[in-house]
Amino acid sequence: MDYNPGMRIGPMLCAPLAAVLCSDALAYPRPPHGTENIPKLMADSALVCKGEVVEAAEVTVVSDPRPPHRTATGILHVDRCFKGERPASEVVPVLFNNILPPGGGPYVVLRKGDYRLFFLKPERNSYVLVDDWFGQLSISRQLGAMPSGDTDPMHGLEVDLKAGLNDRDGERVLDSIRMLGNMRHLQSKEELVSLLDSQDPLVRTYVFEALLRLHDFSVLPAVEQWLTAQPQPPPSLILPRDALFEMQGRLAGEISMIRDPATRSCFACCGFQARLRVKQFCKLCAPLTPHRVHHRF
């Protein structure tokens, strides 16, 4: 396909930054944080619930590079199920790894007190995550008012995520915004759009990202204005203090992946992409070393 050359440069220039920000260690590759594909996770799951881990064995690290897999069972107390039948006992056993190798990897860990959204499939007499990276996601405890007779699991999750926008914990608000964007389609974006007036700049940038992922390109002028007004990033990134600098890279990445022909034509007319390349892509992809980055997620 004949993409605009200005669109090609974004992924190339942002790759070094993404490689650093999106890996806990260079020893083991992992998908970027916050890029869960919720429609696929929902489709792959037999049971999708949210709740608290009330029992889980302690996690230990051993020298064996290949310890036994799924060595323990955690007990999840279910508050709400979006797909599948909620168990009468309101508890679900979930297999996980409590014996880990020293080098890390895609191992599933549960800890007592964790409150998560779980995407599960049955295995023997228990359940396992459908995805080792994104099969459990931090989520607000807030419960939305479910419409009577509505059995659409994606809409049910949308209702609860929107309830999470009012959580007192700012991290859970950000989780809710991100996941709403990663649903790829919403019955209504009104609640997200209302947060564009938030006094918290991090909330606003998360909303920018979510709306871009929902293919709402009406926010592009506001994104451009915000990006071009940002100062140079510091020599070292210590998140969450510098989370806004990370969001510059994430928003630039979202823009670089836009393939809508009309939107690309708009870029060409207004010089958007050229300004962004000079001011953002270059400065954000300045060399960083992995030990300088601490993840907020």
Secondary structure by P-SEA (a helix, b strand, c coil): ccccaaaaaaaaaaaaaaaaacccccccccccccccaaaaaaaaccbbbbbbbccccbbbbccccccccccbbbbbbcccccccccccccbbbbbbbccccccccbbbbbcccccccccccccccbbbbccccccbbbbbccccccccccccaaaaaaaaaaaacccccaaaaaaaaaaaaaccccccaaaaaaacccccaaaaaaaaaaaaaaccccaaaaaaaaaaaccccccccccccaaaaaaaaaaaaaaaacccaaaaaaaaaaaaaaaaaaccccccccccccccccccc
